[in-house]
Amino acid sequence: MTRNLLGYTVYANSLNDCANEMVAASLNGQRTCKVMACLNPHSYVVARTDQPFSAALQNMDWLIPDGTGVVKAAKWLGKPLNGRVTGPDVFEQTLRIQNANGGSVFFLGASEGTLTKIRERLARDFPNVTLAGTYSPPFKPEFSDADNAAMIAAVNAASPDLLWVGMTAPKQEKWLAAHRDQLNVGAAGAVGAAFDFFAGTVKRSPLILQKMGLEWLHRSLMSPGRLGKRNATSNPKFLAEVLKTKLGLIRHEQ
């Protein structure tokens, strides 16, 4: 089930539903890459002035409501969702499902140090999940054609069931949208900070704050120079957009 919200088709089922659907897609044998990405107030605001990013989000198979603000906006606009579904949570739930039933994964993104920690935790906590491979792309604003070819070749040589991309938004979403047809995988997800959370290089907000819908505030306080400044700018713009939509002052094309 989905909802048409603020110009996007947003996933409206549960976390477990999304994880199960992604795993099922990864095993369908067709290797037609279905893609998941996250929508939150910041990504929405960025996409308003970044057409390739907006197009990428509009063409996701699962655009999950990662931000509390998106869930609250949906309810206020009369298009309620099942609840907040975060990228890190979907990421780990798919691993639990694969650990019980089998499956392989590939991690694309992050530093070699972070990938080493991911490999170690995967082997320890999810021993029945096959690690197809990892790849740390060069750290640069834009990838060259050679960079892209190398990443695609590495993924396809490993032929994983699930591909996880952690390059931060909007780079990861645009990369997947541009190359999904070239990837020999069943499903892929753009999950950003999930790599750092899983590796333990960044500590996630306490569970109680996640359940209260205050993870964004905790992360802003922990990283005021980057996330705090970002949220202080994006959240008011997102709220203004929702208010204008509620009052009928703007309409969104779907």
Salt bridges, closest charged atoms under 4 A:
ASP50 OD2 - LYS174 NZ 3.05
ASP61 OD2 - ARG180 NH2 2.57
ASP89 OD1 - ARG204 NH1 2.80
GLU92 OE1 - ARG96 NH2 3.82
GLU92 OE1 - ARG121 NH2 3.48
ASP125 OD2 - ARG121 NE 2.89
ASP125 OD1 - ARG124 NE 3.36
ASP147 OD2 - LYS140 NZ 2.96
ASP161 OD1 - ARG31 NH2 3.05
GLU215 OE1 - ARG84 NH2 3.00
GLU215 OE2 - ARG204 NE 2.78
GLU241 OE2 - ARG48 NH2 2.93
